[in-house]
Amino acid sequence: MRAGAISWRLAQTFWVGGLWLLYFVLLPALEHYGLAPLLLEDISASLIPLLLGFAGFCVLLQKLVLMQLRGLRSLWADFRGQLLLTVLLLVVGFFAGPWLGLAGASWQLFCYMAVAACGLVLVLQPVPGEH
């Protein structure tokens, strides 16, 4: 297995798995065990931006792998490149939301869920270099 394919899988596992694990496993489990709602909000308010920033970094790494294996044109022409670009724009939108007047919790939840959905679709795509 090539180094690019390994880095692709590793980065994808960390950011997609982390997003889904946090929102659909960890936070509901903490709520189930009776954690105070205010403490649960504090945990999610600190972990979600951290995880989305990490997702943005991993997506940049995946874009570099895709560009190395498939060429510069693949960043826009390949469906995987389009998904990665969408995730980057959503991550930037998440952090730029307060400056754009979109500071509401619904905008941040939308960005988080859209990034998680794009990650799930990306997982279903073939790994570059393993055709």
Salt bridges, closest charged atoms under 4 A:
ASP78 OD2 - ARG70 NH2 3.96
ASP78 OD2 - ARG80 NH2 2.77
GLU130 OE1 - ARG9 NH2 2.53
